[in-house]
Amino acid sequence: MGEDHQIAFLLRESAQPDSERRAAALKGLGRIGRAEHARVLAEAADDPDPAVRAAAAQGLARLGVPEAGEEALPLLMGDADPGVRRRASVAATRLGLGGPAVTRAFARLLADPDHHVRINALDGLSVLGVPGDVTALAALLGDPDPAVWGRARTLLYRCGEDPAVRAEVVRTARQGTGTARARALEGLPERCTERLLDSLLTALHDPSPAVRIQAARRLLPVEQQQVQDKLAAALRTEEHPEVTAGLLWGLGGRGDDRVTGPAVRWLRDPVAGPSAARALGTADPGTAAPHLRTALTDKTFSPHTRAAAAAAVGTAGRWDAVWLLLSLLDDPDDVIRAGVLDGLGTLVENGLRPWERHPVAWALTGHLATDDRHTWRTRNALDGLTQALPDVRRLADNAPSGEVLAAALSLLDGDDPSDEHTRHDVRRFLLRLDDPHEPVRYEAVLGLERWTEAGGSLPPGSEMARCRLAALTEDASPRLRQAATRLRGLLDTGLLDTGPT
């Protein structure tokens, strides 16, 4: 059967009493019909059967004649049947329809009970670049479906220069309810905090935890004493763990002593506990120490709280901090080991006591060779601990893995040309330019760069380094290419010689 015969058959079928045959015919016309058949599809918008009306919308989208859908599709977008509204809204977007009637139809669908229709309406308005109904659009920030509220947030952002949109977002942030208000607060730039101050202080006691979280987030950076007093008061009465976690994190980071009581109260909570431990690390050491010790050593606490307690012990820096943390350095839980390493890193950074330096250096360099889950965290804890350098150099010569070797190389300063050990480090860097592991080659180049910038020169017999560096400027790794190019630039400008050291 030729195409003309097929079309003739479909036209006859579109007038049949059976609704299923009419619907099938309209879909077929959409696939193989021509522009002159658009009238049949448009007239079917008045069909009494919703399946036929949906088929008409689908057929119009497939036929691709925008003029035919300009009148019928806005009407179908207001149909009583959600399936029809869904097909019609998709068709209007596919045909690129615009104009007031289509915009109004999309705007009405922002409040549609069917979430698929709401998504279609947002997609259609996004194509048109208009917000539709700004009140309905802002209300969708509270929609439970991420596909809906995510699109609504994006469209509000795109239309943010529209004064009506800005005003509605601010109104929602001030007076909205639940999740819509929280997301409006989240999306506004920080410069809006001052004008929202009164409503934010009230929002600290909003029924919605999400609103309280966003209100606290915005208020915590405000330096006014009355604001900080309100936050501390809110913390004392807060009963939701996520809100409490945010308040403890923010107020504890500011060193506010008023966090101590609430932090002790929430320390066992699996959600707020980590923030409570962090807050105690900045509180009065005499008060906080026994609670941190309990949280760190009591295995009934959550691993994340114990890890945060370990980091807080390092921050507090009491006389027994090093020995307490070293005893847990080989804990079987990855999360706890991470916290212990962070705590030890803080102690190293703040300055260890003389009798602590070698034990920490030995423990951390041994850990660097064995804990492949935390190689770089261990490396960071070792940074600046000169007592570790002999063991680090041994790892740079005989590391168990490429990652450990790279970490060891990164700890060799290479910036003191007068030091004999450092001159040997330069040979280590040169040797590793050919290593099969990209991190090792990268750290070797960075080591040579540090040496160069300190005024050092390559040892005799290092002429091949130029050739190897030239090859590394074409390495597959972007960061390695950049580092090698920088080092070659120093060579080419004569800042780096290859004479005796």
N, C-alpha and C positions, 0 to 999 in steps of 0.2 A: 504494500500500500504506500503510495507516494505521500509526500508531506501535505499536499493540498487536500488529498482524500482524508488524511488523518485529521486535519484542521476541520474539515466539513463534518466529520464524525463527531469531533469534540464539541462543535457548535450545536449539533443536534442533542448530544448528551447533556449539555448545559441547561437544556430546557426540559429535561425529563422530570416526572413527578418524584422519583426516588432521590432523596437528598444525597445519598452516598455517591450515586452516579453523577449528580451535578457537581459535587465537590471534586471528584476525580477528574471531571472534564475541565474544570477551572484550573486545576493544577497543571494539567496537560497543556492547556492554552498558554499558561505562563512559560512553559518550557519551549514550545515550538511555534507559538502564535506570532503574529506580526503586529505592528503598531495599530492597525485598524481594528484589531480585536480587543484592544484595551477597553473599549466602550462596554463590551459584554462583561468583562471583569468588574468594571466600576459599577455597573447596574446591579451586579450580584451583591453589592454591599447592603442592599435592602432585603436580601433573602431571609425568610423566617428561621432558617436553621443555622445555628452558630457555626457548625462545621463548614457549611458552605461559605459563610461570611469570612471565616478564617482562611479558607482556600482562596477566596477572592483576593484577600490581602497578600497572601503568599504568591499568587499568580502575578499580581501587579508588580511585586518586588522583582520577580524573575523576568518579567517581560521588559522591564527597564524603560518605561515611558513615563517620565515624571509628571507630565501634564495630566495624564489619566488618573494619577493618584492624589492630585492636589486637593480635590474636593472630597473624594471618597475616604481617603485614609484618615484625615482628622476626625471624621465621623466615627469610623471604626475604632479609633483609639479611645473613644468614649463609650464603646459597646459594653453592654451588661456582662458579657461573657469574658472571663480573663484570658482564655485562649485566643479570642479574637483580638483583644487589646495587645496581647503579646505579639501576634503576627503583624498587626498593623503598625505597631511602634518600630519593629524591626524593618518593615517595608519602607516606612517614611525615611529612616536613616539611610537605607541602601539606595533609595532613589535620590538622596540629597535634597529632600524637600526642606524649604524654609518658609519664611514669611510669618505674619502674626498668627494665623490660624494654627499652623503646625507648632509654633512655639507655645501657644496657649495650651494645646493638647498635651505636649510633653510636660508642661508645668503642672497640669492637673494630675498627670500620672506619677508625679513625685510622691504623692500620698496614696498610691494604689496599694491595696492589701496584698497583691501578688508581688513577691520580691523580684521575680524575673521581669515584671513590667517596670518596677522601679529602676532596675538596672538598665533596661532599654531606654527609659526616659533620660537617665543620667548620661548614657552614651550619646543619645540624640542631641541633648543640650550641649554636650561637650563638643560635638562636631560643629554645632552652630556657634559655639563660643559665647553663649549667653547663660545666665543663671536660671532663667525661667521665673519661678516663684521663690524669692530669696528666703522667705520665712519657712516654706516647706523644705527648701534645700538645706538650710542650717539645721532644721529639725532632724534631717537624715543623719547628722553626725551621731545621733543616738541609736541608729538602726542596729539591730543585733547581727546583721549579716555583714561580714567584712567587705564583701564585694560591693555592697551598697554604700556603707559609710566611707569606705576608702575612696570610691569614686566621687562621693559628695565632697569630701575634704579636698580632693584634687581640683574639682570644679570651682570650689570656693576660692582656692588659692589662685587659680587662673584668672578668675574674675575679681581679684582682690583690689583692683584699681577702681572698681565701681563703688561710688559712695554708699549706695543702698546695701551692697554686700558687706562693706566694712562695718556699717552701722548695725546690721543684723548680727554679724559675728560678735561684735562687742556687746550687743544686747543679750545674746545667748550666753556669753561669758559672765555677764552680770546677773541675769535673771533666769537663765535656762534651768533645766532640771536634769539630774542624773548624768548619764554618759554624754549626752549632747553638750552640756555645759562643760564637762571635763575636757572634752576634745576641743571645744572652742578655746578654752584656757590654754590648752597645750599648743594650739596652732598660732596664737597671737604672738607677735614679736615681743621681746623683753622690754622694749621701750614703753609698752602699754601698761606695765605693772603699776606705775605711779598713779595713773588715772583710775585704775581698778582697785586701789588700795583698800578703800572702805568695804567694798563687796568681797574682796579676798579675805579680809579679817573675819567677816561674817561666815564666809565659806569654810572656815576651819571647823565649823560645827554643822556643816551641811549633812543631811541624811545619807548622801551618797559617798562612800569611801573614795570613789574615783575623783569626785570633786575635791574632797579634802586633800587627797594626794597632790593634785595639781595646784591647789591654793598654797599648800606648804612649799612646794617646789618653787613657786614664784616669790614667796615671801622670805625664804631663807637667806637670799643674798642681800635683802634690804637691811641697811645698817641702823635704822632708827631703833632706839631702845624699846619704845612701846611695841614695835612689831616683834622684836625678839622676846619680849615679855609675854606677848599673846601666844607665840609659838611654844614657849616653855609651858604655859598654862594648858595649852591644847595637848601637849605631850602627857601631862599628868593625868588627864582624864580620858585619853584616847584608848579605845578598846579593840580597834581593828589592827591586826599585825602588820599589814602592808603600809598603812598610814603611819603606824608607829615606827616602822623600819626607816621610812623617809625622814621623819622628824629626828630620830636618833642619829641617823647618818649626817644630816645637816647641822644640827646643833652640836653634836659631838665633834664634828670637823671644825667648828668655831671655838672649841675649847670651853663650852658653856658647862660649868659645874652642875647646873641644875639637871643634867641628864643622868647623873649617877643613880639616883633612886629608881627612876623608870627603867634604866638599863639593867639594873640588878633584877628588877621584877620581870623583865621580858627575856632574860638571858636564856631560859630554857625553851622559848618558843622557836620552832624550826624556821619560821619566816623572819621574825624580827631579831632572833638571836645573833646572827652575824653582825648586824648594825649595832646591837647592844654591846657586843664584845669590842667592836671598834671604838665606840664611845667611851667605854671604860679604859681603853688604852690611853686616852687623853685626859682622864679624870685624875683626881688625887690618888697617887700610887698607893698610899697606905690603905685607903678604902677599897680601891679596885683590885689590888693584888690577890687577895684570897679568892675572890670571885673568878678572876681570870684563871688562876691556877686550877680551880675546880672545873671550870668549863674546858680547860685544855686536857685534863687528865681523866675526867669522868666520861667513860665510853657511852653513857646513856644520852649524852648531848649529841646533836646532829653533827655530821662531819664538817659541814660548812661553818657551823658555830665554833667548833674546835679549831678549825683552820684560822678563822678570824681572831680567835683568842690567841693563837700562836703569834700572829702578826702583831696583835696588840701588846703582847708580852715584850716583843722587840721594841715597840714604840715606847712603852713605859720604861724599859731599860734598867730594871732593878738589879740588885747584886747577883741574884740567882737566875737571871733571865737566860744567860748563855747555857748553863748546865741543864736547865729545864728543857730548852729547845733541842740541845744536842741529844738528849735522851729519846727524843721523838723523831729524829732525823730519818730513821729507817722504818717509820710506821708503814704498815702495809697499805694504808689508804692514800691514794694519790692526792686527794683534796687536802688532807691533813699535812702531807709532806710539803705541798705548795705553800701552805700557811707558815710552816716552820721555816722554810727557806726565805720567805718574805721577812719573817721576824729576824732571822739571822742577818739578812742583808741590811736591814735597818740598823742593827747593832754595829755592823761593820762600818756603815756609812757614818754613824754618829761617833765612832771611835771606841774600840775595845780597850779594856784594861790590859796592861802588859802581860799578865799571866793568862789571859784569855786568848791571845792572838794565835799562838801556835796550835793549841787544841782545836780552835775553830778552823784554822787553815788546813790542818791534817784531815779533819772530818769532812770539810767541804770538797777538798780535792779528791778524796776517796769517793765521795758521793758523786762527783762529776763523772767519774769513770764507770759508775754502776747504775745510775738512775737515768735511763734513757727517756723517761717520760718528762723529766724536768731538767734537761741538759742546760738550756739557756737561762732558766730561773736560777740554777745553781751557779752558773757563770756570773750572773748579775750579783749574786750574794758575795762572790769572791772578789769582785771588782774593787781595787784599791787596797787589798790585803797583801802587802808585800811579803809577808811570811809564807805565803802560799806559792811564790814564784818558783822555788826549786822543784816542787812537785808538778807545777803547771808545765815547766819546761820538759820534765820527763814525759808528761802526757803529750806534749807537742812533738816528741820524738817517737813515741810508741803508744798512741791512743788506740782504744779498742774499736772506735768507729769514726767515720768521717765527721759526724756532728760534734763529737767530743774533741776531735783534733781542731776543728774550726773554732770551737769555744776556747780551747787552750791558746790558740794563736791570737785570738782577739784580746786575751788578757796580757799579752806581752806588749809592754808600752812601746818599745822601739824608739824612744824619743830622747835618749841620753847617749850621745856619741862617745862620751868619755868612759862609759861603763863597759867593762870587758864582756859581761854576760849579755848586755844588750847587743854588742857587736856580733855575738854568736846567734842571737835571735834573728839578725838580718839574714844570716845564712839559712836559718830555718825558713824564713819567708821565701827566699829565692828557691829553695828546694821544693817548696809546695806549690809553686806556680804551675807545675805539671800534674798536680794531683787530680785523680778522676772525679772527685767530689766538688761540685760547684761552690758550696759554702767554704771549703778549705781554700780554693783558689782565690775566692773573694777576700777572705780574711788575710791571706798572704799579701795580696795587693794593698789592702788597707794598712797592713803593718809596714810595708815599704814606704807608703805615703807618709805615715807618721814619722818614720826615720828621716825621710827627705825633708819634711817641713821643719824638723829639729836641726837641720844643717848637716846631717850625716851623708856619707858617700858609700857607694857600693864597694865591696872588697875586690881586690884584684881577681881577674878571671871571670868577671861577671858580665862580660860582653854579650853573652847569649841571653841575658835578661831582656835586652832590648828586643830581640827577635821574638822571645816568648810573649812579651807585653804587646808587641804588634799583633800577634795572633789572638791574644785575649781581647783586643779591641773589636774583634769580629765574633766573639763568643755568643752563644745562643742566649745567655743570660743578660738582660738589659742592665742590671745593676753592676754586673762584672764588666761589661763593655764600658760603662761610664767611669768606673773606678780606674780601669786600665788606661783609658783615654786621658784622664786627669794626670796620672803618673807619667805617662809618656810626654804630656805637655811640660812637666817639670824637667824631664830629661832633655827635651828639645830646646828649652830655653836656657840650658846650661846650669840650672840650679843643682843638678845632681851629677857628680862626676863618678868615674869608676876607678879612681886612684886609691892609694893605700888608706887604711883607716887607722 
